[in-house]
Amino acid sequence: MFIERTSVGLDVHARSVAAAAIDGVTGELVQARLAPSEEAIRAWLAGLPGPLAVVYEAGPTGFGLSRALTSQGVRCVVAAPSKLQRPSGDRVKTDARDAVHLARLLRLDEVTAVAVPTVGQESARDLVRAREDCRGDLMRARHRLSKLLLRHGIVYQGGDAWTGAHDAWLRRDAAPALGPGATRMAFDSEYEAVQLVRARRDRLDRTIGELAAGSEFSPIVHRLGCLRGVSTLTGFALAVEIGDWHRFTGATIGSFVGLTPSEHSSGASRAQGPITKTGNSHVRRLLVEAAWHHRARYMVGKTMRDRWELAPAAARVRGDQGNRRLHERWVGFLDRRKRPTVANVAVARELAGWCWSLAVMDDD
């Protein structure tokens, strides 16, 4: 319930901030255009009748403003942009109107807030997302190199690509086959790009491994590692991207990452479609990739036992139950002749619930 006297909406941009304040006693609307600095915003808020509540949309400007206002005793809500209600007939959009709209929604307590991470959580999240960007860069660099060779009829036949043997073949056989001309220079450029991005990825992996072993996220990472397909990198990424796991339940976390079916129902009709793909796309991709590991027959190997040694006994038991259950789900879907991609998404949705159960588990 909204209890403050004044509700303030801020439409924050890189070079300007549109502000609107509604006085709940007098009904007065005050608007202003401010400089995009915390000092300017705090100075303007100081002239408003208190107590105050402030809202602005989550976006590229980050959470620094929220932390600054909260430290001053002002309740600040960071709104989820996709959850903001807007009249369907509203065809005029300006920064000033957006600020007023935010202030009114806050006054009505109709704002869905996002979780504001701590400084440590946000820095770890930046590292994980840098690694995700590097993964995409490496994939594109490898594609450019392989397709350059394919256009000249040079195809590797010695097994899996991007292994040590493949790298030796690139330098020993593929490069000389292109000759000394401009194409060879293009090959050298693309090959160098692959090596540089791979070295950058390896540096990020080492840093993430160090943080996963000795940081505030280590207990969750060790517990998540009891599940197949959730390595140190995946567990750390899930821990920092989700943040506060207690916001969810085993049934709701799947919808948060967009792994639940879309639906359009009216009256007696009910139609379900593909998954919603809302929420955190990085977490969704990690869960879908991890779910493929549960298709093979479940065996506890050395890698799994090494990860289990880092987790408490209750987490090991829970992880073993999850691994068996998820493999049984895979077997059931295959027996019913479900398409593997559809079955894997369903397993990923259930895997999200098992991850939640391990994340909220006490270490005692």
Buried (B, 14 or more C-beta within 10 A) or exposed (E): EBEBBBBBBBBBEEEEBBBBBBBBEEEEEBBBEBEBEBEBBBEBBEEBBEEBBBBBBBEEBBBEBBBBBBEEEBBBBBBBEEEBEEEEEEEEEEBBBBBBBBBBBBBEEEBEBBEBBEEEBBEBBEBBBBBBEBBEBBEEBBEBBBEBBEEEEBEBEEEEEBEEEBBEBBEEEBBEEBEEEEBBEBBEEBBEBBEEBBEBBEEBBEEBBEBBBEBEBBBBBBBBBBBBBBBBBBBBBBBBBBBEBEEBEBEEBBBBBBBBBEEEEEEEEEEEEEBBEBBBEBBBBBBBBBBBBBBEEBEEEEEBEEBBEBBBEBBBEBBBEBBEBBBEBBEEBEEEEBEEEEBBBBBBBBBBBBBBBBBBBEEE
